[in-house]
């Protein structure tokens, strides 16, 4: 597994878009191999094999069951160190791609990198602690700028959700770097596509959910609409090390507190909260 990761990282560090794409595909293949399993532990049915033209049937594993998989345990252990941490390499790749001029090929690489980052943050929750640092949180917010294409904005929003999931410390960083301004400005921008605006609304539903106190790293412009603009961050330098568990209790906020913060940038937050209470889209009922 180390050799596969090393080869992928070498490709990702290249300035050649073709090699970067190859590195992303190799990582995607490795993660898919870990997350996919035979649909049944029983011997394959020959008739089924004929019907499927020899293709092996696979199904995704439940994330909770991966901890008992030897391949996943080895992969997870490797992620604990700086040398083999995939999230760090993908963040570095995002930085380099974002510094390039916007082209269709480069946009596709950005989307592919974001999708892989989203996946690795689900597979290895401790890597989310990277986004407690402003330099990395700003990187995701830079990908919400109006100059980015809708596919990049959508992928960045999805990755942002995963970066904030069960990590109040990251949410506080998101708030500190004007993340709410960045997201609401994207929503108000007349040039923002309808699909992206829908994803922004979904993100705001997620953001407004009350937080559960977590100890450690959280394992367990408006385009003519008026208002403020968030200034894009300065491009970061090389990525440093991964943050480990701090062992400190992180400040959490209630839905009412978040509503007050969001209300500084959006006028109809009360409607969002009321809808959240009635529909409970994430399976939780607000008090």
TIVEXGU-768426 format. One line per field, with one value per residue: z negated, x negated, y negated of N, C-alpha, C in turn; chain; residue in one letter; residue number from 1. Coordinates in steps of 0.1 Angstrom, whole numbers. Each point is the difference from the previous one (the first is absolute). Last residue first. Layout:
<tifis>
n_up	c(Z/...)
n_east	c(X/...)
n_north	c(Y/...)
ca_up	c(Z/...)
ca_east	c(X/...)
ca_north	c(Y/...)
c_up	c(Z/...)
c_east	c(X/...)
c_north	c(Y/...)
kette	c(A/...)
rest	c(A/...)
nr	c(NUM/...)
</tifis>
This chain:
<tifis>
n_up	c(-192/39/26/38/41/41/19/-23/1/-25/-17/32/19/-23/4/38/2/-22/21/35/14/3/-16/-48/-23/-13/-45/-31/-1/-25/-46/-10/1/-31/-14/-22/-13/-18/-31/-2/15/45/48/45/51/43/31/39/50/35/12/10/18/-12/-3/11/-15/-6/-2/-9/13/44/45/39/-1/-42/-18/-223/8/-10/-25/-54/-29/3/-2/31/30/35/47/41/40/35/30/33/40/34/28/35/39/33/29/37/38/29/16/0/8/-26/-54/-47/-22/-12/-38/-42/-15/-17/-43/-37/-14/-24/-34/-43/0/8/-36/-31/11/-8/-43/-10/21/21/49/34/42/34/25/35/42/30/23/38/42/26/24/40/38/22/13/-12/-12/-38/-49/-32/-12/-35/-44/-16/-18/-43/-37/-11/-25/-47/-35/-15/30/-3/-21/20/3/-28/15/40/35/19/22/43/38/18/27/45/30/14/37/44/18/19/43/36/14/29/46/24/-12/-26/-25/-42/-47/-21/-2/-35/-42/-7/-11/-45/-27/2/-27/-45/-11/-4/-30/-13/-25/-46/-36/-11/35/5/-21/22/33/-14/-11/35/19/-24/-21/-32/-2/30/-5/-3/40/37/49/54/44/48/39/47/53/41/26/-19/1/-11/-44/-26/-1/-28/-52/-45/-53/-47/-25/22/26/4/-7/-8/-17/7/44/16/-8/30/42/3/3/42/30/-4/20/46/14/0/37/38/0/-14/-31/-46/-40/-3/10/-34/-33/8/-8/-44/-19/7/-25/-44/-7)
n_east	c(352/-16/-13/-24/-13/-10/32/43/41/17/-33/-24/21/-2/-40/-5/22/-20/-34/-3/-30/-57/-44/-2/21/-23/-13/34/14/-25/10/38/-5/-40/-54/-54/-56/-38/-38/-46/-37/-21/-11/-26/-18/-35/-39/-14/1/-12/15/43/32/34/51/47/42/53/44/51/47/36/13/-28/-36/-24/-48/-56/-42/-26/-40/-3/42/53/57/41/35/42/18/-2/-27/18/29/-19/-15/31/8/-30/5/29/-17/-23/25/14/-39/-28/-7/16/-11/7/-18/-45/-11/3/-36/-38/4/-5/-44/-38/-33/11/31/-16/-22/25/13/-30/0/34/12/29/6/-17/-21/30/25/-22/-3/35/-1/-29/15/27/-22/-22/26/15/-40/-32/-7/23/-14/-11/-41/-27/7/-25/-42/-4/-6/-43/-27/11/4/22/4/-24/20/22/-17/14/33/2/28/24/-26/-16/28/1/-36/2/24/-22/-30/18/13/-34/-15/25/-7/-35/7/22/-19/-24/-48/-32/-5/25/-19/-30/18/20/-28/-13/31/0/-32/10/29/-15/-41/-43/-38/8/26/38/19/-9/28/39/-1/1/41/29/-5/19/50/33/17/36/49/27/14/24/-4/11/0/-4/-8/-24/-2/7/41/45/26/-24/-9/33/3/-29/-7/-33/-11/6/5/21/-1/-51/-28/-24/-25/-49/-13/4/-34/-37/5/-4/-43/-20/14/-19/-42/-1/7/-37/-28/11/-8/-48/-34/-11/8/29/-18/-23/25/16/-29/-5/33/-2/-31/12/26)
n_north	c(-216/36/48/37/23/-26/-31/-24/-31/-39/-31/-25/-37/-40/-25/-27/-41/-36/-26/-38/-38/0/-10/-3/37/40/5/11/45/31/6/26/48/15/10/11/9/34/29/29/29/5/29/-5/-19/-3/-24/-34/-26/-41/-47/-34/-42/-39/-14/-25/-31/-13/-33/-26/-26/-1/14/9/32/15/16/278/-22/-43/-17/-6/5/-20/-13/-11/-33/-19/-18/-27/7/25/-21/-26/21/6/-36/-6/25/-16/-31/16/11/-35/-34/-47/-48/-37/-3/11/39/-1/-24/22/26/-23/-18/28/10/-25/8/17/37/43/20/23/43/36/19/32/48/36/-12/-32/9/16/-32/-21/20/-8/-40/-4/17/-28/-35/11/4/-40/-34/-42/-46/-21/21/37/22/-19/17/37/-11/-18/28/12/-30/-6/41/39/38/42/38/38/45/38/33/36/17/-38/-33/11/-9/-44/-12/12/-28/-40/2/0/-41/-27/10/-16/-44/-9/5/-35/-48/-46/-12/8/10/35/44/10/10/42/37/7/23/47/24/6/34/46/23/21/-20/-16/31/27/29/47/31/12/34/44/17/13/43/37/-1/-14/-44/-13/-3/-40/-21/30/20/12/32/34/43/16/16/27/1/5/39/38/9/20/47/24/-13/-6/7/-22/-40/-46/-39/-19/-44/-54/-38/0/-8/-44/-31/1/-20/-46/-19/-2/-34/-42/-7/-9/-44/-28/2/-25/-47/-22/-14/32/27/38/43/23/22/44/36/14/28/46/25/13/39)
ca_up	c(-12/-8/-3/-14/-10/-4/11/-5/9/5/-12/-6/9/-2/-13/1/8/-8/-8/-2/-6/8/15/3/3/14/9/-2/7/14/2/-2/12/2/1/9/-1/10/4/-6/-13/-9/-10/-8/-14/-4/-6/-11/-11/-2/4/-10/2/7/-8/1/9/-7/7/-1/-11/-12/-10/3/14/1/0/-4/5/6/14/9/-6/5/-4/-12/0/-12/-9/-11/-9/-7/-9/-11/-9/-7/-9/-11/-9/-8/-10/-11/-7/-9/6/-6/9/11/13/4/1/11/12/3/5/12/10/2/8/8/13/-3/-4/11/10/-6/2/14/2/-4/-4/-14/-6/-12/-9/-6/-10/-12/-8/-5/-10/-12/-7/-6/-11/-11/-4/-9/7/1/11/12/6/1/10/13/3/4/13/10/1/7/13/9/3/-11/3/8/-8/0/10/-6/-6/-11/-4/-6/-13/-10/-4/-7/-14/-7/-3/-10/-13/-4/-4/-13/-10/-2/-8/-14/-5/-2/13/1/7/14/4/-2/11/13/-1/2/15/7/-2/8/14/1/-1/13/-1/8/13/11/2/-12/0/8/-8/-10/6/4/-12/-5/9/-2/13/-1/-11/6/0/-13/-6/-10/-14/-10/-7/-12/-7/-14/-9/-7/9/-2/3/14/6/-2/9/13/8/11/13/5/-4/-8/-5/7/-3/7/-3/-15/-3/5/-9/-13/1/1/-14/-8/3/-6/-15/-2/2/-12/-12/3/-4/12/6/14/-2/-4/11/10/-5/2/14/4/-4/8/13/0/0)
ca_east	c(9/-4/11/1/4/-11/-6/-11/-3/12/7/-9/1/13/1/-9/7/11/-5/11/12/11/-3/-8/9/4/-11/-4/10/-3/-12/3/7/13/11/11/12/2/14/7/5/-5/10/5/3/14/4/-8/8/0/-12/-9/-3/-13/-12/-7/-12/-11/-7/-14/-6/-4/11/10/3/14/8/14/2/14/1/-11/-13/-10/-13/-3/-12/-8/2/9/-7/-10/8/4/-11/-3/11/-2/-10/7/8/-9/-5/11/10/0/-6/9/-5/5/15/2/-3/12/10/-4/1/14/6/12/-6/-10/7/8/-9/-4/11/0/-12/3/-12/-4/8/6/-10/-8/9/1/-12/1/10/-6/-10/8/7/-10/-4/10/12/0/-8/8/0/14/6/-4/8/13/-2/0/14/6/-6/6/-9/1/8/-8/-6/8/-5/-11/5/-9/-7/9/4/-10/0/13/-1/-9/8/10/-7/-5/12/4/-10/3/12/-4/-8/9/2/11/11/-1/-9/7/10/-7/-7/10/4/-11/0/11/-4/-10/7/6/13/9/-6/0/-13/-3/5/-9/-12/3/1/-13/-8/3/-5/-15/-6/-4/-10/-13/-6/-2/-12/4/1/-8/9/-6/9/2/-4/-12/-11/-7/9/3/-12/0/10/-5/9/8/-7/2/-12/3/14/9/-1/9/14/3/-4/11/11/-4/0/14/6/-6/6/13/-1/-3/13/9/-6/2/14/6/6/-5/-10/7/8/-10/-5/11/1/-12/2/11/-5/-9/8)
ca_north	c(-4/-11/-10/-5/10/8/7/8/11/8/6/10/12/6/7/12/9/5/11/9/-6/5/0/-12/-11/1/-3/-14/-9/0/-8/-14/-5/5/-10/4/-8/-10/-2/-11/4/-10/-3/12/-4/2/13/5/5/15/6/6/14/1/1/13/-1/6/10/1/7/-8/1/-10/-1/3/-11/5/14/1/-4/4/-2/10/-2/8/8/-2/11/-4/-9/8/9/-8/-3/13/1/-10/6/10/-7/-4/12/5/9/13/9/2/-3/-12/1/9/-8/-8/9/6/-11/-3/11/-6/-4/-10/-13/-4/-5/-13/-9/-4/-9/-14/-7/4/11/-5/-6/11/7/-9/2/14/-1/-7/9/11/-5/-2/13/6/5/14/4/0/-13/-5/8/-6/-12/4/7/-10/-4/10/1/-10/-11/-9/-12/-10/-9/-12/-9/-9/-12/-3/13/10/-5/4/14/3/-5/9/13/-3/-1/13/7/-5/5/15/1/-3/11/12/7/9/-7/0/-11/-13/-1/-2/-13/-10/0/-6/-15/-6/0/-10/-13/-4/-6/7/5/-10/-7/-6/-14/-8/-1/-9/-14/-3/-2/-13/-10/-1/4/14/0/-1/13/6/-7/-10/4/-9/-10/-6/-9/3/-11/2/0/-13/-11/-1/-6/-14/-6/0/8/-7/1/13/8/11/-2/9/15/9/-2/2/14/9/-2/5/15/4/-1/11/13/0/2/14/8/-3/7/14/3/6/-12/-4/-11/-12/-6/-5/-13/-10/-3/-7/-14/-6/-2/-12/-12)
c_up	c(3/-11/-9/-1/-14/-11/-3/10/-5/8/5/-11/-5/9/-2/-13/1/8/-8/-8/-4/-8/8/16/3/3/14/9/-1/9/14/2/-1/14/2/-1/10/-3/9/4/-7/-15/-10/-10/-7/-14/-4/-5/-10/-12/-1/6/-10/1/9/-7/0/9/-8/9/0/-11/-12/-11/3/15/4/8/-2/6/7/14/10/-7/3/-5/-14/-1/-13/-10/-12/-11/-9/-10/-12/-10/-8/-11/-11/-9/-8/-11/-11/-8/-10/6/-5/10/12/14/7/3/13/12/3/6/14/11/3/9/9/13/-1/-2/12/9/-5/3/14/1/-3/-5/-14/-8/-13/-10/-7/-10/-13/-9/-7/-12/-12/-7/-7/-12/-12/-5/-10/7/3/13/14/7/2/12/13/4/5/14/11/2/9/14/11/2/-12/2/7/-9/1/10/-7/-7/-12/-5/-6/-14/-11/-4/-8/-15/-8/-4/-12/-13/-5/-5/-14/-10/-3/-9/-15/-7/-3/14/2/6/15/5/0/11/14/0/3/15/7/-2/9/15/2/0/13/0/9/13/11/0/-12/0/7/-8/-11/6/3/-13/-5/9/-2/12/-2/-11/5/0/-13/-6/-8/-14/-10/-6/-12/-7/-14/-10/-7/9/-1/3/15/7/-1/10/14/8/11/13/5/-4/-9/-6/8/-4/7/-3/-15/-4/3/-10/-13/0/0/-15/-8/3/-7/-15/-3/1/-12/-12/3/-4/13/4/13/-1/-3/12/10/-4/3/15/5/-3/9/14/0)
c_east	c(7/10/-5/10/1/3/-12/-8/-11/-4/12/7/-9/2/13/1/-8/8/10/-4/11/13/13/-2/-7/9/3/-12/-4/9/-5/-13/3/6/13/11/10/13/2/14/7/4/-6/11/5/2/15/5/-10/7/1/-13/-10/-3/-12/-13/-7/-12/-11/-6/-15/-6/-3/11/11/4/14/10/15/2/13/3/-10/-13/-9/-14/0/-11/-8/3/9/-6/-10/9/4/-11/-2/11/-4/-10/7/7/-9/-4/11/11/-1/-5/9/-4/6/14/2/-2/13/12/-3/2/14/5/11/-6/-10/6/7/-10/-3/11/-1/-12/3/-12/-6/7/5/-11/-8/9/0/-12/2/10/-6/-8/9/7/-10/-4/9/12/-1/-8/8/1/15/6/-4/9/14/-1/2/15/7/-5/5/-10/3/8/-10/-6/8/-6/-11/4/-10/-6/11/4/-10/0/12/-2/-8/8/9/-7/-4/12/4/-10/3/12/-4/-7/9/2/12/12/-2/-8/7/10/-7/-6/11/3/-11/2/11/-4/-10/6/5/14/11/-4/0/-13/-4/4/-10/-13/1/0/-14/-8/2/-6/-15/-6/-5/-11/-14/-7/-3/-13/5/2/-8/10/-6/9/4/-4/-13/-12/-7/9/2/-12/1/10/-4/8/9/-7/1/-12/4/14/9/-3/10/14/3/-2/12/12/-3/1/14/5/-6/7/13/-2/-3/12/9/-5/3/15/8/8/-5/-9/7/8/-10/-5/11/1/-12/2/10/-5/-9)
c_north	c(-13/-4/-11/-11/-4/10/8/8/9/12/9/7/11/12/7/8/13/11/7/13/10/-5/4/0/-13/-12/0/-3/-14/-9/0/-9/-15/-5/6/-11/4/-7/-12/0/-11/4/-10/-4/13/-3/0/13/6/4/15/6/5/15/0/0/14/-1/5/10/1/8/-9/0/-10/-3/3/-7/4/14/2/-5/5/-3/11/-3/8/9/-3/11/-3/-9/8/8/-7/-2/13/1/-9/7/10/-7/-3/12/4/9/14/10/3/-4/-12/2/8/-9/-8/8/6/-10/-3/11/-5/-6/-11/-13/-6/-7/-14/-10/-5/-9/-15/-6/4/11/-5/-5/11/7/-8/3/14/0/-6/10/11/-5/-1/14/7/5/15/3/0/-13/-3/7/-7/-11/5/6/-10/-2/10/1/-9/-12/-8/-13/-10/-11/-13/-10/-8/-13/-2/13/8/-6/3/14/2/-5/10/13/-2/0/14/8/-5/5/15/1/-2/12/12/5/10/-8/-1/-12/-13/-2/-3/-14/-11/-1/-7/-15/-6/-1/-11/-14/-5/-5/6/6/-10/-8/-7/-15/-9/-3/-10/-14/-4/-4/-14/-11/-2/6/15/2/0/13/6/-6/-11/6/-7/-10/-5/-10/4/-11/0/-1/-13/-11/-1/-7/-15/-6/-1/10/-6/1/14/7/12/-1/8/14/9/0/2/14/9/-1/6/15/5/-1/11/13/0/3/14/8/-2/9/15/4/4/-13/-5/-12/-13/-6/-6/-14/-10/-4/-8/-15/-7/-3/-13)
kette	c(A/A/A/A/A/A/A/A/A/A/A/A/A/A/A/A/A/A/A/A/A/A/A/A/A/A/A/A/A/A/A/A/A/A/A/A/A/A/A/A/A/A/A/A/A/A/A/A/A/A/A/A/A/A/A/A/A/A/A/A/A/A/A/A/A/A/A/A/A/A/A/A/A/A/A/A/A/A/A/A/A/A/A/A/A/A/A/A/A/A/A/A/A/A/A/A/A/A/A/A/A/A/A/A/A/A/A/A/A/A/A/A/A/A/A/A/A/A/A/A/A/A/A/A/A/A/A/A/A/A/A/A/A/A/A/A/A/A/A/A/A/A/A/A/A/A/A/A/A/A/A/A/A/A/A/A/A/A/A/A/A/A/A/A/A/A/A/A/A/A/A/A/A/A/A/A/A/A/A/A/A/A/A/A/A/A/A/A/A/A/A/A/A/A/A/A/A/A/A/A/A/A/A/A/A/A/A/A/A/A/A/A/A/A/A/A/A/A/A/A/A/A/A/A/A/A/A/A/A/A/A/A/A/A/A/A/A/A/A/A/A/A/A/A/A/A/A/A/A/A/A/A/A/A/A/A/A/A/A/A/A/A/A/A/A/A/A/A/A/A/A/A/A/A/A/A/A/A/A/A/A/A/A/A/A/A/A)
rest	c(X/X/X/X/X/X/X/X/X/X/X/X/X/X/X/X/X/X/X/X/X/X/X/X/X/X/X/X/X/X/X/X/X/X/X/X/X/X/X/X/X/X/X/X/X/X/X/X/X/X/X/X/X/X/X/X/X/X/X/X/X/X/X/X/X/X/X/X/X/X/X/X/X/X/X/X/X/X/X/X/X/X/X/X/X/X/X/X/X/X/X/X/X/X/X/X/X/X/X/X/X/X/X/X/X/X/X/X/X/X/X/X/X/X/X/X/X/X/X/X/X/X/X/X/X/X/X/X/X/X/X/X/X/X/X/X/X/X/X/X/X/X/X/X/X/X/X/X/X/X/X/X/X/X/X/X/X/X/X/X/X/X/X/X/X/X/X/X/X/X/X/X/X/X/X/X/X/X/X/X/X/X/X/X/X/X/X/X/X/X/X/X/X/X/X/X/X/X/X/X/X/X/X/X/X/X/X/X/X/X/X/X/X/X/X/X/X/X/X/X/X/X/X/X/X/X/X/X/X/X/X/X/X/X/X/X/X/X/X/X/X/X/X/X/X/X/X/X/X/X/X/X/X/X/X/X/X/X/X/X/X/X/X/X/X/X/X/X/X/X/X/X/X/X/X/X/X/X/X/X/X/X/X/X/X/X/X)
nr	c(287/286/285/284/283/282/281/280/279/278/277/276/275/274/273/272/271/270/269/268/267/266/265/264/263/262/261/260/259/258/257/256/255/254/253/252/251/250/249/248/247/246/245/244/243/242/241/240/239/238/237/236/235/234/233/232/231/230/229/228/227/226/225/224/223/222/221/220/219/218/217/216/215/214/213/212/211/210/209/208/207/206/205/204/203/202/201/200/199/198/197/196/195/194/193/192/191/190/189/188/187/186/185/184/183/182/181/180/179/178/177/176/175/174/173/172/171/170/169/168/167/166/165/164/163/162/161/160/159/158/157/156/155/154/153/152/151/150/149/148/147/146/145/144/143/142/141/140/139/138/137/136/135/134/133/132/131/130/129/128/127/126/125/124/123/122/121/120/119/118/117/116/115/114/113/112/111/110/109/108/107/106/105/104/103/102/101/100/99/98/97/96/95/94/93/92/91/90/89/88/87/86/85/84/83/82/81/80/79/78/77/76/75/74/73/72/71/70/69/68/67/66/65/64/63/62/61/60/59/58/57/56/55/54/53/52/51/50/49/48/47/46/45/44/43/42/41/40/39/38/37/36/35/34/33/32/31/30/29/28/27/26/25/24/23/22/21/20/19/18/17/16/15/14/13/12/11/10/9/8/7/6/5/4/3/2/1)
</tifis>
